[in-house]
C-alpha cells in the first residue's frame, strides 16, 4: 500500500494543480507542464526513499506491487469505453 500511495498522492496533487490552472483565465505555460512532471517524479522518488528508510519492516514485493497498482490503476479510465 505504501508503494501505491507514493505514486498516487503526487499524481493526484499534480492533477489538481492542472485542473486549477485550466479553470483560471490564464492557463499554465508550456514550460510549466514538463517542469511539474519532473517535480512530480522527483517527489515520487523521495517518497520511495523515505518509505524504504523509515519503514524497516518493508515487504519489497508488496511495495513493488503497490507501485504497479498505483500506476496502472490510474490508467483504467482510459480503457473503459462508455
Beta strands, then each sheet from edge to edge (+ up, - down):
end
